[in-house]
Amino acid sequence: MTLQILDAIQWPAMALTLIAAWLVGSQHTHRRHWGFWCFIGSNLLWIIWGWHDSAYALITLQLGLFLLNVRGQRKTDSDHAQSS
């Protein structure tokens, strides 16, 4: 990837994080489900950007949040399956 693309990754990562937070705050299980997937996507984008920028604390944070988001996504899936 070119440096300009890597520098620009922070903007879609930020937007995806905001969208994810909005979706996870929903009362609808389907939206929360997609919110966790958006968070997982944003975690991956932040990790790519952090690696490029040598922001190792950010990478560590995003890895931890990634694991929490995977847990949240799984719990949302099981909650949805139980209510169906």
N, C-alpha and C positions, 0 to 999 in steps of 0.2 A: 504494500500500500504506500501511496505517496505521503509525504509529510503533511501536506495540506488536508488530505482526507483524514489522517489520524488526528490532526488538530481539530478538525470539524466534528469529530465523533462526539465530543462533549455536548453539543447542542441537541442532537436527537436523543442522547442518553438522558439529558435533563428533561426534555419534553416527555419521553416515555416514563420517566420516574413520576412526573406530575400526573400523567394520565393514569398510571397504575395506582397511585394513592387515591385518586378520585374513585376509581372502580372498586378498590378494596373496601372503601368506606360505604359501599352500597348495601342495602338490605336484601338485594337479590343475589342469590347464590351464583347464578350464571355470571353476573358482572364481577363478583368477587373472584370467581374462578379465572376469568380473563385478566383481572387485575394482578393476580399472582404471576401469571404468564408474562404480563408486561413488566412486572418487577424483575423477573428472571432475565428477560431480554435486556433491561436497563443495567442489571448487574454485569452482564457479559460485556456490554458496550463500555461501561465504566472501567472494567478490568483491562480491556484493550487500550483505552485511552490512558489509564494509569501506567500500564506497562511502557507505552510509548513515552510518557512523561516522567518515568522513574518515580512515580508516586506510590511507594510500596505500602504506606499506611492505608491509602485509599484502596489498593488492591486487597489488602487483608480485610478491611471493612467490608468490601463488596463480596468477598468469599464467604464471610460470616453471614451477611444478609442473604446471599444466594441460598445457603443452607436453610435459613429460616423461611425464605420464600418457597422453597421446595416443600418444606414441612407444611406451610400454610396452604399451598396448592393441594397437597395430598389430603389434608383435613377437609378442605372445601369439597373435594371429590367424594370423600366418604360421607360427609354430611348430606351432599346432594343425592347420593345413592340410597341413603337411609330414608330420605324424605320422599323418594319416588315410589 
